[in-house]
C-alpha cells in the first residue's frame, strides 16, 4: 500500500513505482504540503513529486520507504 505524499520526510529514501518505471528517490526539500524536491538516486537528477506524477498514477503506483 502506497504512503500518502504528505507523510514523506526530508532525508528519507523511497521507492516509487509508477507507469512501469521504478525509481529510488531521496527527499531533499518540502516545497508545499504535497510537493517535494527529490533526488533520483540512480541518475542523480533532481525532480519534484509533481513532475513525476503530472501524467497521473498508473495501476501499478506504489510508494514505499526504504530502510
N, CA, C and O of each residue as an XYZ file, in Angstrom:
268
protein
N       0.845     -1.179      0.000
C       0.000      0.000      0.000
C       0.890      1.242      0.000
O       1.861      1.318      0.753
N       0.559      2.193     -0.833
C       1.380      3.386     -1.003
C       1.259      4.340      0.186
O       0.205      4.452      0.813
N       2.355      5.015      0.472
C       2.392      6.037      1.513
C       1.753      7.307      0.949
O       1.952      7.630     -0.221
N       0.995      8.022      1.765
C       0.425      9.304      1.342
C       1.554     10.322      1.175
O       2.513     10.318      1.946
N       1.442     11.186      0.180
C       2.502     12.149     -0.108
C       2.782     13.086      1.057
O       3.930     13.485      1.256
N       1.769     13.446      1.826
C       2.015     14.371      2.940
C       2.716     13.696      4.120
O       3.002     14.355      5.119
N       2.999     12.387      4.022
C       3.734     11.673      5.067
C       5.216     11.488      4.748
O       5.941     10.869      5.528
N       5.678     12.016      3.609
C       7.092     11.902      3.259
C       7.927     12.760      4.195
O       7.478     13.808      4.659
N       9.161     12.304      4.470
C      10.052     13.029      5.375
C      11.337     13.411      4.657
O      11.905     12.612      3.913
N      11.789     14.632      4.883
C      13.036     15.116      4.287
C      14.187     14.245      4.788
O      14.301     13.980      5.985
N      15.039     13.805      3.860
C      16.188     12.972      4.188
C      15.927     11.487      4.020
O      16.877     10.707      3.951
N      14.679     11.074      3.952
C      14.346      9.655      3.804
C      14.428      9.230      2.340
O      14.330     10.053      1.429
N      14.611      7.917      2.138
C      14.718      7.342      0.799
C      13.475      6.489      0.540
O      13.046      5.721      1.401
N      12.902      6.636     -0.662
C      11.676      5.952     -1.022
C      11.828      5.266     -2.373
O      12.630      5.684     -3.208
N      11.055      4.215     -2.577
C      10.977      3.528     -3.861
C       9.619      3.864     -4.455
O       8.586      3.592     -3.843
N       9.616      4.455     -5.647
C       8.372      4.809     -6.325
C       8.236      3.981     -7.594
O       9.142      3.941     -8.426
N       7.095      3.322     -7.730
C       6.755      2.595     -8.941
C       5.541      3.286     -9.535
O       4.542      3.496     -8.848
N       5.627      3.642    -10.817
C       4.502      4.289    -11.492
C       4.664      4.128    -12.993
O       5.730      4.398    -13.547
N       3.607      3.689    -13.640
C       3.579      3.539    -15.101
C       4.739      2.676    -15.605
O       5.324      2.967    -16.648
N       5.066      1.624    -14.871
C       6.110      0.699    -15.296
C       7.525      1.138    -14.975
O       8.466      0.403    -15.276
N       7.715      2.293    -14.383
C       9.046      2.780    -14.026
C       9.260      2.658    -12.521
O       8.350      2.914    -11.732
N      10.454      2.270    -12.137
C      10.819      2.179    -10.721
C      11.946      3.158    -10.458
O      12.949      3.177    -11.171
N      11.770      3.973     -9.426
C      12.787      4.969     -9.073
C      13.074      4.911     -7.576
O      12.171      4.712     -6.764
N      14.343      5.087     -7.226
C      14.728      5.259     -5.824
C      14.970      6.750     -5.617
O      15.839      7.341     -6.259
N      14.199      7.351     -4.719
C      14.224      8.794     -4.527
C      14.576      9.164     -3.099
O      14.138      8.508     -2.155
N      15.366     10.214     -2.942
C      15.642     10.783     -1.623
C      14.985     12.154     -1.568
O      15.191     12.985     -2.452
N      14.196     12.385     -0.528
C      13.520     13.668     -0.367
C      14.537     14.700      0.110
O      15.177     14.516      1.145
N      14.683     15.782     -0.645
C      15.666     16.817     -0.354
C      15.026     18.010      0.364
O      15.617     18.571      1.286
N      13.811     18.397     -0.063
C      13.167     19.584      0.499
C      11.654     19.472      0.334
O      11.165     18.853     -0.611
N      10.929     20.074      1.258
C       9.467     20.129      1.162
C       9.092     21.485      0.567
O       9.415     22.528      1.136
N       8.408     21.466     -0.582
C       8.042     22.692     -1.271
C       6.647     23.170     -0.899
O       6.391     24.373     -0.848
N       5.755     22.240     -0.643
C       4.397     22.536     -0.193
C       3.874     21.294      0.520
O       4.622     20.345      0.754
N       2.607     21.305      0.858
C       2.068     20.178      1.625
C       2.265     18.835      0.920
O       2.610     17.842      1.560
N       2.045     18.803     -0.402
C       2.167     17.543     -1.134
C       3.155     17.607     -2.292
O       3.075     16.789     -3.208
N       4.083     18.557     -2.274
C       5.101     18.620     -3.313
C       6.472     18.697     -2.654
O       6.691     19.469     -1.721
N       7.379     17.887     -3.156
C       8.711     17.769     -2.584
C       9.750     17.812     -3.693
O       9.489     17.381     -4.816
N      10.925     18.331     -3.375
C      12.064     18.233     -4.273
C      12.749     16.926     -3.920
O      13.067     16.682     -2.756
N      12.980     16.078     -4.928
C      13.575     14.764     -4.687
C      14.785     14.563     -5.596
O      14.885     15.153     -6.672
N      15.690     13.723     -5.138
C      16.880     13.365     -5.916
C      16.737     11.908     -6.324
O      16.551     11.036     -5.475
N      16.823     11.644     -7.620
C      16.794     10.278     -8.137
C      18.162      9.663     -7.847
O      19.171     10.149     -8.356
N      18.212      8.620     -7.051
C      19.486      8.043     -6.629
C      20.155      7.206     -7.710
O      21.320      6.837     -7.561
N      19.450      6.896     -8.793
C      20.058      6.165     -9.901
C      20.695      7.108    -10.922
O      21.785      6.831    -11.421
N      20.026      8.218    -11.235
C      20.538      9.148    -12.249
C      21.140     10.414    -11.641
O      21.798     11.182    -12.342
N      20.922     10.640    -10.344
C      21.389     11.814     -9.604
C      20.737     13.111    -10.094
O      21.259     14.197     -9.842
N      19.602     13.003    -10.790
C      18.852     14.186    -11.227
C      17.873     14.605    -10.138
O      17.477     13.801     -9.294
N      17.495     15.873    -10.174
C      16.527     16.400     -9.219
C      15.185     16.607     -9.920
O      15.134     17.085    -11.053
N      14.112     16.246     -9.243
C      12.752     16.404     -9.737
C      11.890     16.932     -8.595
O      12.340     17.056     -7.456
N      10.644     17.238     -8.931
C       9.632     17.437     -7.899
C       8.656     16.267     -8.014
O       8.526     15.660     -9.078
N       7.986     15.961     -6.932
C       6.975     14.898     -6.971
C       5.911     15.241     -8.015
O       5.415     14.360     -8.716
N       5.564     16.530     -8.113
C       4.577     16.958     -9.102
C       5.010     16.566    -10.509
O       4.190     16.086    -11.292
N       6.290     16.763    -10.846
C       6.786     16.404    -12.177
C       6.670     14.908    -12.430
O       6.345     14.487    -13.539
N       6.933     14.113    -11.415
C       6.880     12.660    -11.580
C       5.451     12.137    -11.715
O       5.221     11.103    -12.342
N       4.494     12.852    -11.128
C       3.108     12.390    -11.147
C       2.199     13.225    -12.047
O       0.982     13.043    -12.021
N       2.763     14.138    -12.843
C       1.943     15.035    -13.645
C       1.089     14.313    -14.682
O       0.056     14.844    -15.090
N       1.483     13.133    -15.115
C       0.705     12.382    -16.105
C      -0.234     11.381    -15.443
O      -0.884     10.592    -16.128
N      -0.309     11.409    -14.118
C      -1.246     10.552    -13.402
C      -0.565      9.387    -12.698
O       0.637      9.159    -12.829
N      -1.374      8.672    -11.958
C      -0.911      7.491    -11.234
C      -1.449      6.259    -11.953
O      -2.655      6.116    -12.159
N      -0.530      5.373    -12.329
C      -0.930      4.155    -13.026
C      -1.474      3.106    -12.077
O      -1.471      3.290    -10.860
N      -1.939      2.005    -12.643
C      -2.469      0.901    -11.833
C      -1.396      0.293    -10.941
O      -1.708     -0.298     -9.908
N      -0.128      0.437    -11.338
C       0.975     -0.132    -10.567
C       1.582      0.843     -9.560
O       2.610      0.536     -8.957
N       0.963      2.022     -9.366
C       1.525      3.059     -8.476
C       1.756      2.519     -7.077
O       0.870      1.914     -6.473
N       2.969      2.748     -6.568
C       3.317      2.363     -5.201
C       4.449      3.276     -4.728
O       5.334      3.636     -5.504
N       4.410      3.638     -3.470
C       5.437      4.482     -2.869
C       5.712      3.943     -1.471
O       4.853      3.999     -0.591
N       6.911      3.427     -1.281
C       7.280      2.835      0.000
C       8.637      3.341      0.450
O       9.513      3.626     -0.368
N       8.802      3.449      1.771
C      10.075      3.890      2.341
C      11.057      2.738      2.343
O      10.704      1.609      2.684
N      12.299      3.028      1.961
C      13.393      2.054      2.040
C      14.136      2.292      3.341
O      14.416      3.437      3.698
N      14.445      1.266      4.024
C      15.121      1.408      5.328
C      16.561      1.018      5.235
O      17.281      1.074      6.232
